[in-house]
Amino acid sequence: MQNMVKNMELQDLDIKTVRPAALPTPLRFAGNDDHTRIRYREDTNRVMLRAAFDMGEDQSGLSFERAGPRSHIAYDPKRMTAAIVTCGGLCPGLNDVIRAMVMCLWHRYGVRNILGIRYGFHGLSDPEIRPMELTPQVVQDIHKDGGTMLGASRGYESEEMVVNGLVRYGIDLLFVIGGDGSQRGAHDTWTEIERRGLQIGVVGIPKTVDNDIAWVDQSFGFDTAVTVATAVVEAAHVEARSAHNGVGLVKLMGRDAGWLAAYASLASMDADVVLIPEVPFDLDGDHGLIPYVRHLLAKKGHACLVVSEGAGQHLFDGQRTETDASGNVRHHDIGTYLRERLSVALPEASLKYFDPSYVVRSAPANANDSVFCARLAHNAVHAGMAGKTDMMLGRWYAKFTHIPLNLVAKGTKHLNPRSAIWRTVLEATGQPSMSR
């Protein structure tokens, strides 16, 4: 992300509009006093790209457009159709976002035609998969359950087929809830919409348990994922310390970034070793993982290891090139690989292996995530109704922002090994460098 900032200009942060916002907003609070009057945002309200800098350093004026309700909107709520689609793998909070968007569209803006697209982008490209009508009654209690009431699917259909679906159902505004791959799909969808000269808005909402979407300080679902993963790390620690030479090995999500492994380890304070994609490690040799685990067993009789799914790919012969339905390279399974290598190298150890991926993904949102989901969803609705398009909602330094989708598509967010977070992990675990 630092390299992206160096080459960035202010116009790279401009937000597109699909049509002029010429209609007065229907948003009203009861009364006219300062306690009840709604505060509208202007496009000139900004959030600085960099909050911390050295004295005298050129800030270059880079800033995000700040999210929030506008005084004028681009659509007639009584004549428009909005649609919501959930894409990619499951994530805590999907139903919370759906519910919050429907409630805001219906009660605050008066939109009565709200469609739920079934099974991701596939539901737009396949005419046989009909959307469902969404009302406050339909979504009333969905936030209590994990998963998504709309269903989801990995992968992206051709933008031509997706836009054909938008036209087929008369959709004026599409909300895409998904991770970085889904947001790239949303950007491609807008590109095709623009090519055809249509007036259909596309607004994204960032979702991933990996927390690796660029230009947001956190994506929804991550807080809940940390909570669930922390319980698994604690269970692995209990198993390890309850056995002679016990070793607990936990594999957590984190295809290209180690955020979940780092945060769950810090929350539990039970991990002795944390392995993430951003930091290479050796298995053997003076600084290898296996000698260090042997040292831990000799020193205190047990060890707890946490590894991100994308860590240690350099240990395998040959780089994998095949991809999954979302276009991501299929990684080698570092969890089972470490389980086998540790079992052979440390026959005296009693090793327990934990892979809670689907348990984490399918959990309902916790309290913090539920609030976060609602605020993201409401701000997405405000942006869409104001005619914003080809953009994603985000949160940056505790302020909600509008982010161009082409910026999101350029890369993901990694855990910097020189950051304060990784330093805290090293201080909490006491683990040494495990590479030459």
Protein Blocks (a to p, Z undefined) as FASTA:
>chain_A
ZZmmmmpcfklmpccdfbdcfbccfbdcedjbfklmccdddfklccdfblbdcehiafkl
pacddedddfbdfbdfklcccddddehjddehklmmmmmmmmmmmmmnopabdcddeeij
klmmmmklccddddfklmmmmmmpgcjfkbpaedjddfklmmmmmmmnopabdcddddfk
lmmmmmmmmmmmmmnopacddddddddfklpaghiabdehjlmmmmmmmmmmmmmmmmmm
mpghiacddddehfkbcklmmmmmmmnomafbdcdfklccdfbdjkbmklmmmmmmmmno
pacddddfkgoklmpgciafbdcfkopacdddfklmmmmmmmmmmmmbccddddfklmmm
mpccdfklmmmmmmmmmmmmmmmmnopahiacddeehiacdddfklmmnoccdddfkbmk
lmmmmmmnopacfbZZ
